[in-house]
Amino acid sequence: MIDIKILRTNPDLVRKALHDKVTKVDLDRVIDLDTKRIPLKQRLDEIRSERNKISDAMGKGKPDPVLIEKSKALKEQLQVLEVESDAIETEFLALYKKIPNIPTADTPVGLTEDDNVIVRTWGTIPSFPFPVKSHADIANARGWLDKERAANVAGSRFAYLKGDLVRLQFALINWVMDTLGDEKVLAGIIAEHGLKVSSKPFTPVLPPYMIKTAPYDAMDRLEPREDRYKIEGEDLWLQGSAEHVLGSMHANEIFDERDMPVRYLGYATSFRGEAGTYGKDMEGIIRMHQFDKMEMESFSTAETSHDEHLLFSGIQEYLMQQLEIPYQKLQKCTFDIGKPNAKGSDIEAWLPAQGKYRETHTADYMTDYQSRRLQTRVRRSTGEVELIHTNDATAFACGRALVAIMENYQNEDMTVRIPKVLQNYMGGKKVL
């Protein structure tokens, strides 16, 4: 949630955020409810205090009929006002939670995805002296992909990955863990981008695949619910990405400033509904109900959080450049950054078979929007306690990384060259 002080002191800023993020919330009603709830709470506190004083007085002597009647009258008032207060609080919170984070000043204002801004293009688009094959054609021909049997077992948009494609995925995972655990590599990325953040390595994490409703909602990642998988009869959901369970793992905790930043690299099999049909994406492994992801998550102080976001984005570009896969980086507009985000960027890899760039990475800068409800805080060296800031970003969505490798490194005989940085993780092999 946004800071209530912003709502009270600068409602026009909130109104602009609603407009720029194309979000419908009755802000006048939110302000009206907030105006009513404050004096109502004060009155409730006054009545409770008065009743406590009467109880203390009655406990020190003989029962006083006057005090007894007064206590009963106050109790009745309290019951009526509590019902009114609960109704106002419930409506207020429901509307207040719908207010999105305030975009940063440098986030492009846009009303559709078409308003995202290309800020950089890297790499040379490969040309092939033979007809280009899609990743699905290659994987099917090589026996690496079986969606037909997966459909018999689990339904559409599931797959069995087999053989060398599985080995390639685990090579990718191990390489990313080594890279994000290398302080020298991180220091180089920080220096390249002129950032003022620590080069502290990431801690690898295998998180739970399930999450309770309360922390999921507090992360503001539960909606849209139709895209999530609920465990029948349980207060549990299958998480839709590792950051959902990484960002919530320190709820109601207080970090020491000396430990900042706290950085995690989470690997998880994730689940999403992915309703609808998407043309060519149905042929391969781009849009699946189940997919593996490596996700970066960090907790940092307010002063360093924006540079932390830029570090995450820089890491994404470094990884793509090391794989030598052409890509473009997008600065996402206000419409596309998402409700909890103050800023966001995407990396899109070139896919030769589709003849266009497709999203493989996203980086989300949340400021204190998530930590306000999670109550994840930091104790500063001064002794003051304040909310931490959160960032999350894709290290690799494994399926889409495999797609990009297969298509950009394909040979005419449908073998696939292994990117140089992954060859040592594949036992020195150069071709799949």
N, C-alpha and C positions, 0 to 999 in steps of 0.2 A: 504493500500500500504506500501511497505518497504520504509525506509528512503532513499532519493535520494543520500545521502552521501555514503551509502554502495555501491550503484551502481557505483559511481564515484571513490571511493577509494579502493574498494575490490570486483571487478567484479568476481574474482575466487570463492569467497564465495557464490555469487548469482548463479554462474554456478553450483556449487556443490548442492545447494538447489534445483535447477531445476532437476538435475540428480536424487537426492535422493527422490524427491517427484514425480518422473516420470511425469514431466510437460514439454511440448514442447513450448518454446518461442524462437524466434530468438533474442538472447541477443545481438549479434553483431549489429543487426539492431537497437535495442533499444539504445545502446551506441552511434551509429552513429547519430541517430536522436537527442539525448541529446546534442551531441557535436555541432550540427548545430543550435539548437534552442537558445543556449545561446548568441552567437554573433549576431544572427538575432534579438533577443529581445533588445539587447544593441543598435543596429542600429536603430530600431524602436523608442526607447526612445530618441535617439539623434535627429532624424528627428522631432519628436513631440515637443521636447524642442526648436529646431531651429524655427519651425513654430510659436510657442508661442511667442518667442522673436520678430519675424517679426510682428505678430499681435499687440503686445504691442507698437512697434515702429510706425506702421501705425496708431494706434489709437491716437497718440500724435501730429500728424501734418497732412499736406496735403497728399493725396494719392501719393505714389511714384511708378511709373511704373516699376522700377527695382525690388522693393520689391514685387510688385504684381506678376510679372513674376516668381520671385524666389519662392514665396509661392505656386504658381500653380505647379511649377516643383516638389517641395517637396511633395505636395499633391499627385501627380501622382506616385512618388516613394513610398510614404506611402501606397497607394492602392495596388500596385504590391507586396510590401513586406508583407503586411497584409494577402493577399491571400496565399502567400508562407508560412508565419508563421502559419496561421490557419491550413493549410494542414499538416504541420510537427507536430504541437501540437496535432491534432486529431489522427494521426497515432501513435505518441509517447505515448499518454495517453492510447489508446486502447491496446498497447503492454505492457506498464508499469503496467497496472492494472492486467495483466495476471501473473505477477511475484509473486510467493507465498511467504509467510512469511518464514524467516530463522529458521530452526529447532534448538532447544536447543542442546547443546553438548551432553546431556545425553539421547536424543531421539534415540532409536535403528534405524539403517539404514536398510531398507527393501524395497523390490520391489513388495510384495504382502501382503495380510492380514495374510498369514501364518507366516510372519516374526514378528508379534506382540509377545510380551514376557509376559508370565504369571509370575507375581511378587508375587502373594499371592493367596492361596485358603483357604476359611474359611467355617466352619460348617461341619456337618456330613450328607452325602447324605442319605435320609430316605429310609428304606426298608418297604415294605408293604406285609402283609400276604394274599393279595387278588390281582386280576388283576388290574393294575393301569389304571385309566381312564384319558383321556385328559380333559383339561379345557372346551373344546367345548362339550364333552359328558356330563360333569357335568352340565354346564350351560343350555344346551338344555333340559336335563332331569328335571331340577328344575324350568324350565320356566323363567330363568333369561336372556335368549338370544333369539332374534328373527331376523335372518338375511333374512329370506324369505320375510317377509312383508317389511323390510327395502329396499330390492332389488326392490320390486314393487314401492316403493315411491321414492327412490334415486338412485338405481342401485347397482351394486356389490360393495363389500367392505365397506358397511355401515351396521349398526346394531342398533336395539333397545336393550338397557340394561334395565332390569326391576327388581323390587322387592328388595330382600336383597342384590343383587350385587350392586345396586345403593347406598344403605345405606352404604355398605362397602367402596365404593369409597369415599363418603363424610366423613366417619370416618377417612380414610387415609389422606384426605386433611386437616382436622382439626388437626389431630395429627402432621402432618408435620409443619403446621403453628405454632402450640404451641412449637414444638421442635426448630425450627429455630428462634423463637422469644424469646427463653430462653437463656439469656447471660451466665448462669452457665453451661448449656450443651455445648455451644460453647467454653467456657473457658476450659472445660474438654477435648474436642477434640483437641484444640490448644496445651494444655499441653502434651497430649498423643503423639502427633506428633512432639513436640519440635519446634513449629513455633513461629515466631515473628510477629504476627499480632494482631489487635484489636479483642476483643470479642463482638464487636458491633452487635446487633441483625439485622435480615433481616426485611425489611418493606414489608408487603404483598401488591401485586398490581394486579388489574384486568385490563389488558391492552386492547387496541383496537385489534380487530381480523383482521383488514385490515391495509395495509401499502402502501405508495406511492412508485413509482419506484425508485426515487432518493435515499431516505434513505435505501431502500432494497438493492440497488446496492452498496451504500456506506458501508453497513454492510458486503458486499461480501457474501451474503446469497441468492441472487436472482437466481444464477445458481445452478443446471441446470434448465432452465426455463420450460422445459417439465414436470418437477416434481412439478411445482407451478400452482396455480389456478388464472387466470387473470379475473377481473371483466370486462365484455364486455362493451365497450364504456366509460370506466373510467380509470383514471390513478391510479388504485388501484389493489392490489393483496391480496388474503387471506394469512395470515402469516402461515409459516410452523412450527413455534415453538415460544414460548413466548419470547425467547431471541432476536428474530428479531425485535420486537417492544420495548423491554426493552433497548437493547443496543443502539438504535437510539434515544431514548427519550430526551437525553441531547445534541443533535447535536448543534454545534455553541455556546455552553455554557462554562463558566469557573467556576469550583468549587473552593472553598477555601480549602487550605490544611487541615485546622482544621476540615473540614467535612469528610475527607477521613477515612476509605473507605465508599463508598455508596453501600449498599447491598439491592437487591430486591429479593423477592420470587414471581414470576409471575405465575398465573394460567390462562390457556387459552385453549379453544378448537382450535385445529390446523388442518391444511389441507395439504395433500401431494398427488401427483399423484400416487406414488408407482406402476410404470408401470411393467408389467411382471407377471408371476405366480410363486408361492413359495411353492408348495407342501402342506404339512400339515398346513402351515400358513393360507391357504385359508379357513380352516374349522372353525377357531375361530376368535379371535380379536387381533391377533398379528400384522398383516399388514393391516391397515385400511386407507381409504382416510380421515377419520375424527377421531381424537383422542384427549384426554385430557391430558395435561402435567402440571406439576409443575416444573418450571425452576428457577435456581439460576443465578443471574447476579450481577457483582460487577464492580465498578470503583475504581481504587486505584493508588497509586504512583508507579513509576518504581521499587523502592527498595523493596516494599512489595508484588508486583504482583505475583511472583513465589510462595511465601508462601501462598498467597491467593488461588492460584490454588491447592496447597496441602491441604489447609483447605477444599475446596470444595470436593476434592476426599475423605478426611477423613470423612466429613459429610455423603457422600454417603455410605461409609462402615458402619458408625454408624447406619444409618437408616436400612440397610439390617440386621445388627446384632441384632438390637432391634426387628425386625420382625422374627428373627431366620430362615432366608432363606439362605441355602448354596449358596455360590457364589465364583467366581474367579475374580481377578483383573488383567487387562491387561495393560501393557505399550504399547501404540500404536507406530508402526514404522512410518518412514517418509512417506511411501506411503499412510498410512491409516489415518494420523492425520487431513488431510484436508488443503485446500489452505491457509486460514487465520491463521491457528494454528502454533504456535511455538512448542507446545507440547500437548499431549492428552492421556487420559486414559479411559478405559471402565470398567464397572462392568457387569458381566454376571451371571444371576441367574440360578440355577439348575432347569430344568424342567423334572420331573420324566417320563412323558408320552413320551417325545422325547429322554430321556436318555442322555441328553447333556446340556451344559450351553448355554444360549441365552442372548444376550445383553439387559440390562434394563436401563443402565446409561452410559452417556459419560460426560467427563469433558474437556473443551477446554480452553487453555491458549493462548491468542492472542497478548500479549505485546501491542505495540502501533499501530498495523497494521490496526485495524478498526478505531481508533480515529483520524488517520492522515487525512482520507477523511471526517470523521464526524466533525472534528475540535472540539472535546470534550477535554477540557484542565483543568489544575489545576494551580492556582496561589500559588506558594510556599511562605513560610514565608519570604524568601529573596526578594520577589517581582517578581521573575522570573516566567514566564508563560511557561508551557511545556505540552506536550500531556500526557493524562492519559493512563493507561493500563486497558484492559478489560479481564474479565473471565466469562465464562458461564458454567453451568453444570446442568444435570438433577437431580432434587430432586426425582421425580417419573414420569415416563410415566404411567399414571393411568391404562390403559388397560393391560400393561405387568405386572404391580404389581399385579393386580387382577388374572392374569393367574398364576403367581408364587405362590400366596396364595392358590388358588383353587387346584393346583396340589400337592403342598407340604403338605397341611393340609387336604387332602381328607380322607373321611371314606368310608368303603365298601358300605354303603347305599347311597352314593353320597351326604351326608351332608358334610359340611366343617367347621372345627374348626377355630375359630377366634383367630388370634395371640393375646397374652396377652396384648400387648401395645395398641391394638385397642378395647379391650372389654369395657372399660369405655365409649368409643365414640359410642358404639353400645348398650347403655343402660344396660350394664352388661351382655349381652348375650355372651355365650361361643361357640355356634354352629349356623351355618346358615342352 
